[in-house]
Amino acid sequence: MQTVSVSLGEAGVTMVCEACGKPIDSIDIGAYRKLIDKSAKVYLCRACLAERLGWTCDYLDGVILMYRKRGCTLFPPLSDSDV
């Protein structure tokens, strides 16, 4: 059985990276689900995910941007400032 790493912040529950404990956002979750496991309950931040994949953070950000531009629903929609 998998456990979910969470911490209580001011706004409620905040999910954190399973490896380093850094707070994660919806882009981190989408990247982990797209690249590792769609049904995951625990996640890695982008830095830890890039390290696990043997990629640089810049390369991972490029891959994420590509999927977002294609409309992948695992990520939040692009805003004008993201392009």
Helices and strands as residue ranges (DSSP letters): E 6-9, E 12-15, H 26-35, H 46-53, H 57-69, G 80-82
